[in-house]
């Protein structure tokens, strides 16, 4: 029905004709540079706000949530905190 292309994502608003359900799918490729994480998460927040529909979000976030996902470093950083806050919202 509609689509939105962002710097880090492509979103598609779809309608299933046989059951009349609408939903949004967003495919992401997250930033590699730490200073782009805030822009990435703001982009996703804006997409969610644009459509008040069920939302499926997938792709490569290039972020981690938990320390056990990180090799070698055992400290939480601001990117992890921001990602967890985004997921909770």
C-alpha positions as CSV (number, residue, x, y, z in Angstrom):
1,X,0.0,0.0,0.0
2,X,2.8,2.5,1.0
3,X,6.5,2.4,1.6
4,X,9.1,4.5,3.3
5,X,12.9,4.5,2.6
6,X,15.2,5.8,5.3
7,X,18.9,6.0,5.7
8,X,19.0,2.7,7.5
9,X,15.7,1.0,6.6
10,X,13.0,0.3,4.1
11,X,9.4,-0.1,5.4
12,X,6.4,-1.5,3.6
13,X,2.8,-1.1,4.7
14,X,0.9,-4.1,3.5
15,X,-2.6,-5.4,3.5
16,X,-3.5,-9.1,3.3
17,X,-6.4,-9.2,1.0
18,X,-7.8,-12.5,2.2
19,X,-8.2,-11.5,5.8
20,X,-8.1,-7.7,5.6
21,X,-5.3,-7.3,8.1
22,X,-2.8,-4.5,7.7
23,X,0.8,-4.5,9.0
24,X,4.2,-2.9,8.5
25,X,7.5,-4.7,7.8
26,X,10.7,-2.8,8.2
27,X,14.0,-4.2,7.0
28,X,17.1,-2.6,8.6
29,X,20.8,-2.4,8.1
30,X,22.0,-0.7,11.3
31,X,24.9,1.8,11.4
32,X,28.5,0.6,11.8
33,X,29.7,4.0,13.2
34,X,28.8,4.6,16.9
35,X,27.8,8.2,16.3
36,X,25.0,7.1,13.9
37,X,23.2,4.9,16.4
38,X,21.0,7.8,17.7
39,X,19.9,8.7,14.2
40,X,19.2,5.0,13.5
41,X,16.9,4.6,16.5
42,X,15.2,7.9,15.9
43,X,14.4,6.7,12.3
44,X,12.9,3.6,13.7
45,X,10.8,5.5,16.3
46,X,9.5,7.7,13.5
47,X,8.5,4.7,11.4
48,X,6.6,3.2,14.3
49,X,4.8,6.5,14.9
50,X,3.9,6.9,11.3
51,X,1.7,3.7,11.3
52,X,-0.2,2.5,14.3
53,X,-0.3,-1.1,13.1
54,X,1.4,-4.4,14.0
55,X,5.0,-4.0,13.1
56,X,7.6,-6.6,12.1
57,X,11.2,-5.4,12.3
58,X,14.1,-7.5,11.0
59,X,17.6,-7.3,9.6
60,X,21.1,-6.6,10.8
61,X,21.0,-4.0,13.6
62,X,24.8,-4.0,14.1
63,X,24.0,-3.6,17.8
64,X,24.0,-6.0,20.7
65,X,21.8,-6.1,23.8
66,X,23.6,-8.4,26.1
67,X,27.3,-8.6,27.2
68,X,27.5,-12.3,26.4
69,X,27.1,-11.3,22.7
70,X,30.3,-9.3,22.7
71,X,33.7,-10.8,22.4
72,X,36.5,-9.6,24.7
73,X,34.8,-6.5,26.2
74,X,32.7,-6.9,29.4
75,X,31.5,-3.3,29.7
76,X,28.1,-2.0,28.8
77,X,28.2,1.0,26.5
78,X,25.7,3.7,25.6
79,X,24.8,2.0,22.4
80,X,23.7,-1.1,24.3
81,X,21.6,1.0,26.7
82,X,19.9,3.0,23.8
83,X,19.2,-0.2,22.0
84,X,17.6,-1.8,25.0
85,X,15.5,1.3,25.7
86,X,14.3,1.3,22.1
87,X,13.2,-2.4,22.4
88,X,11.4,-1.6,25.6
89,X,9.5,1.2,23.9
